[in-house]
Amino acid sequence: MVEVFKTNVDLVEQSDIICARLLNLFPNLQINFDLDDCDRILRVQGKMIQVHKIISELNAIGFACEVLD
């Protein structure tokens, strides 16, 4: 299963911190960013993806995040 999120993350440093934080919570997921995309894509792959929790985690540290349709 793959979920793709639109974010407002701009910097590689920010994406590294977010990936580390999410991997700490969800160690069985594969998580990466595509900051070159206009939607600043966060891509999450794995068996059990908790969409609302991922969105809440990014929102809690001041970033916008929504599922990309």
C-alpha positions, -999 to +999 in steps of 0.1 A: +000+000+000+012+035-008-001+068+004+010+101-011+007+134+008+009+170-002+030+191+022+046+225+026+080+211+036+107+231+018+141+221+031+159+188+030+168+193+067+131+195+075+123+164+055+151+145+073+138+154+107+102+145+097+113+112+082+132+103+114+103+113+136+078+092+115+101+062+113+104+063+150+066+060+153+062+037+123+094+016+119+079-008+094+071+019+069+092+033+040+090+071+041+105+096+017+100+131+003+101+145-032+108+182-026+113+188-063+076+182-069+054+212-067+033+195-040+064+187-018+054+150-018+056+128+012+054+092+001+047+064+026+047+028+018+038-002+040+011-026+051-006-005+078-005+032+071-022+054+097-031+084+075-047+105+102-018+100+126+008+109+099-011+141+091-015+149+129+023+144+134+032+169+107+005+194+118+019+191+154+053+204+143+039+232+121+036+217+087+006+213+064-001+178+052-030+163+033-037+132+012-030+139-024-058+125-047 
